[in-house]
Amino acid sequence: MKRLFFIIMLICSAFVSVNAQNVSGNCYRGFVDAGYTNGIGDYDFGRFEINTSHGFQINPYIYLGGGAGLHFMSSYQSPNMEIALDKRDSQVEIPIFVNVRCDFSKGKFVPFIDIKGGTYLTNNGDLYDNISFGFRIATNQRQAVNLSFGYTTEKLEFQRFENFISYSSMAYTRKGEKLDANGISLKIGYEF
């Protein structure tokens, strides 16, 4: 019986210490967000994203952390062409990134800027950058809902038309090339 009481007290004390965290500074902070990025420019394909970031709240205004994500990207093919110049099959990309966030004030509704910079680990991807502006809506002292609007720059591998194999057939070759793919993102997130 004493052992059970000790275990329950240990679990309760851990729960109380976790609940005592807030965003005033010198504490752990985590984020999970989901959203959609609509492609703009030459490569206008959409992607659904889920990201998580974990790090340290340095003071009430500055957060520094790191994270990873899952980005579900649809297929792309150069439009209005019999043989597409640039082509990309549907892919799941995994970015890793450093995350810096600045909250501009304290309170229930707080504007913020969030910057993520890193690289893709999959499919010969390269650069991943996202800058977002939004609002943090506090639900209690340590949790909040975040709404953001941002701009994403990515370097992704596309299969580019290289050349025809012979003069007598329409057979051709492609080669992989990293190209810029930009987009406008809209995300909703949970902060703990």
N, C-alpha and C positions, 0 to 999 in steps of 0.2 A: 504494500500500500504506500509506503514511504517513497519507494522508487517511482511509482506512478505519479504521486504528488510532485516529486522533484522534476520529472519529465514535463508535466503540464506547466509548472512554474518556469522552467527553462524556455519552453515554446512561447509562453505569454511574455516573458521579458524580451525575447528576440522580437516579437511582434510589436511591442511597445517602442523599442528602440528604432525599428524601421519606420514606424508611424511618426516618430518625432522629427524626421527629416523635413526640411523645407528648402526653399530656393534662396534663402538669405545669404548663402555662401558657405564655402568649405564643406560641401556635401556631394554625395553621389546624385546623379540625375540621369534619367533614361527617357528615350523618345521612341515611339513607333508611329510611322505615318504611312498612309496609302493614298494614291492619287493616280492621275492620268496626265501624260505629257503628249500634247498634240504637236506633231512635227511641223516645222516651218522651213521655208527655203527650198533648196533643191531636193531634199529627201523628206517629204512630208508624210511619214508614217507614224502612227500613234503607238504609245507604249503605256501599259499599266505597271505601276511601281509599288513595291512595298519596301520600306527602309526602316532600319533600327539603328539608333546611335546611343552610346553609353559613355559617360564621362564624369567630369568634375565641375561643379558650379564654383568658380573661383571667387566671385563676389556676387551681390544681388543682380548684376547686370551682364556678366560675362560667363559663358559656358564654353568648355573645351572638351572635346571627346572624339571618339572614332566609331565607325560603324560599317555596316554591310547592307546589301539589299538584294532583292530579286526583281528584275525588270523583264516583263513579258512583252516582247516586241513582235509586231505583226510583219508579214512579208512585204517586200518592196520590189517594184520593178519599174524601170523608166517608162513613163506613160506614152501612149500613141506611137509605139514602134513595134514592128514585126519581130525584130531581134533587139531585146533590151540592152542598152549600153551598160547600165548598172542594175544589179540584181542582188537581193538579200533574202534568204529564206527566213521564216519565222524562227525566232531564237529566244532563249532565256539567257539573260546576261546577269552576272553577279559582280556588282561594283563593291570595292572597299574604299573608304574615304576618311579623311579628317574632317571634323565638324566644329565650326566656330559659330556661336550664336550670341547676339547682343539684344537684351531686353532693354527698352528705352525708359522704362519707369517701373514702379511697383504698383500693385493693385489688382482688381478683378479683371479688367480689360487692359492688356498691355501690348503695344505694338512691338514687333521684333524684326530683326534681319537675321537670316540663317544662311551660312555659306558652307557648302560641302565641296571638297576637292579630292580627287583620287584617280583610280584606274579600274578598268574591268579585268577580272581574272579569267574570263571565259571568251571563247570564239575569237581569239586574236584581237580583242578589243584593246583600247588604249585609254585615252583621256575621258574622265567623267567630272564635270563641274556643274554645280547648281547654286544659284543665288535666289533666295526667296524672301519675300516681305509678307508679313501677316500679323494676326492678332492671337494672343494667348488669352483664353477665357478660363480663369481659375474656377475649379469646382470645389476645392478646399485648399488648405495651406500647402499641400505637397503634390496635388494633381491638377491637371488642366487639359482642356481641349485646344488644339491649335488649328487655325485655318490659314492657308498661305497660297500665294500666287507667285510664280517664279519663272526663271529662264534657265534652260539647260543646254550645255554644250557637250557634245560627245564625239569621240573619234571611234568609228566602228568599221569593221571590215566588210566590204562589198565585193562581189564578184563582177569585175569590169570586163567588157568585151575587149579582147586583145587583137585577134585577126582571124581571117578565114584560113582554113587548112589548105584548100586548093581552089583553083579557078573554076573547076568543073562541078563543085558541090557547094551546098550552103552550110557545111560543117564548119564549126569555128571553135576557138579556144577562149578561155577566160582566165584571168589571174586575179588573185586577191589583192585589194588595195584599201588602205585605211583612209576614210573620207569623213569630213565633218557632217554631223547630223544634229541640228539644233531644234529646240522645241520650247513651247510655253506650257508650264505645269500648274496644276491646281491640286492641292493636297489637303487632307484632313488628318490630324494626328492626335495621339494621346500621350501625355507626359506624366511621368511618375517619379 
